[in-house]
């Protein structure tokens, strides 16, 4: 039975442990914060209960029983074939942490970072084992959103990327390969472009934040839950993508010539969004919103799994 080490037990690390345990792996998860470790079993059980309700796993005990919590990094890394790092989004912190991982992890283990934006070359260059290091960026929460972006540094061995791709696919994730290093990888660059235009439209008084969210949730997002932008445009013109380009690319070119700038995220735009957002950030409301999001994501995962098997 294969073993994975999860380093960092916050939201992402906790979810990663569920991904691997659900797939039958043995999991050791560690965190330097004792309070986080103490609360982890209860939180894992609650997450697993959600998956059981939607048929995404069969038993809470079966999943949680495969996850061992430890405060010792060396113990967590022992016998691991993969190490999934989930530390702070800080290149200096990751550089120090990966130096420890490279020293303590078994020689054949893949060292993967869940970083959202920092390319691997910024924190692995000086490592003796740098050829086994890469980014494996998930989407929050990874046990309910399966995409994972794999991006190596210039020195990452090709066979490491191939092994990682096969490994993440084997546990039910959907790995994609980012072929060269780029800040933010693919998903967050796409998300950033949409956010920039969203902030600009709200700050310019074109639309309210609530109506903009409805535009995605009840418009674009419905298609995007099962197809991407290229498949979308292929089906939006009688003769496919080339036909769509002939009809609409001049319009989109005009929009592209007037892109949002960094001002879209400046103080004035941020203040405009905050003022227009109708909700205060009460902890209970945010927790309820996260729970509602996860419940709906679990239902969507279950639906997509069933739909993918339909004739």
PyMOL commands that set and color helices and strands:
alter all, ss='L'
color gray80, all
select helices_A, chain A and resi 11-22+34-53+60-64+73-77+91-104+121-124+130-132+158-170+187-203+209-224+229-234+240-256+262-265+267-276+283-307
alter helices_A, ss='H'
color red, helices_A
select strands_A, chain A and resi 3-7+26-30+67-70+82-85+110-113+133-138+147-152+174-177
alter strands_A, ss='S'
color yellow, strands_A
deselect
rebuild
show_as cartoon
